[in-house]
Amino acid sequence: MEELRLLIFKIGEARFAVDMEQIDEMVDAGVAQSKGWEIVDFHDCVPLRGPEPEYLYPHVLLVRDEASRQAYRIDQPQNIFHVTASRVRAFPPLLEAKKANAAVWGAIFIDEEIVLLVDLYKLARAPSGADCSPQGQ
């Protein structure tokens, strides 16, 4: 049975998870910038409803895909959870058609909360729009 290792983090009140296999490192913004990575706020690429989130405990995820050199500022990284792939729930067809970003590919329940799963490779390869560009550009 396939198992996923997921890094759980929060942006505002929403919880997200990414596969640890897609993360090269989790560092502070200064370290990422000194290594030449372009930093993008996660909420700019995966839009959230409500007011702009405040990042309380920011960290930067460096995507393992060296070609993109894209890094994402996340907030409140939590534990790494090991879950079986059978726990992942696909979006119903109606929601699949309405979701704003193809990189959000599924959901799981952890601690009685919904956690949205995000594919960092798809996020990094998405067409760069005004909402998802590196800081300062």
C-alpha positions, -999 to +999 in steps of 0.1 A: +000+000+000+015+033-011+022+058+017+026+095+014+048+117+037+030+151+039+042+183+053+012+201+068+011+239+071-014+267+075-021+298+055-046+319+075-072+294+087-067+269+058-046+238+061-025+225+032-002+196+027+026+189+002+045+157-005+079+157+011+093+141-020+087+175-038+106+196-012+143+201-015+146+221+018+126+243+042+145+274+051+142+310+061+136+336+034+171+351+037+187+317+031+165+311+000+173+345-014+210+341-008+208+308-029+191+326-058+156+312-053+126+333-064+102+335-034+064+336-040+038+338-012+018+306-013-015+324-010-008+343-043-006+310-062-034+292-044-060+319-038-079+319-005-112+336+004-113+363+029-087+389+040-051+386+030-034+362+055-008+373+079+022+351+080+030+344+117+058+318+115+069+320+078+092+294+062+102+289+026+098+256+007+124+251-020+109+229-047+130+199-056+126+208-094+158+227-100+147+240-134+120+262-118+141+277-090+107+286-075+102+288-037+070+292-017+066+311+015+043+291+038+032+297+073+030+276+105+046+244+093+033+216+114+041+179+116+050+155+088+022+130+085+024+096+070-008+086+054-019+058+030-029+069-005-063+053+002-071+082+026-068+108-001-102+120-014-105+133-050-127+164-055-162+156-067-167+165-104-187+197-096-159+210-073-131+198-097-146+221-124-148+251-101-115+249-082-091+278-090-059+260-093-050+226-109-022+221-084-047+215-057-054+178-064-072+163-034-080+164+003-076+143+034-090+146+069-064+150+097-074+157+133-110+162+120-100+190+097-099+191+059-063+194+046-060+203+009-032+185-010-010+206-033+013+194-061+044+218-059+056+207-093+023+217-110+023+249-090+059+258-102+051+249-138+018+268-139+018+298-163+031+327-144+004+353-139+003+386-121-010+369-090+018+343-087+050+361-095+082+363-073+083+391-048+096+424-061+088+416-098 
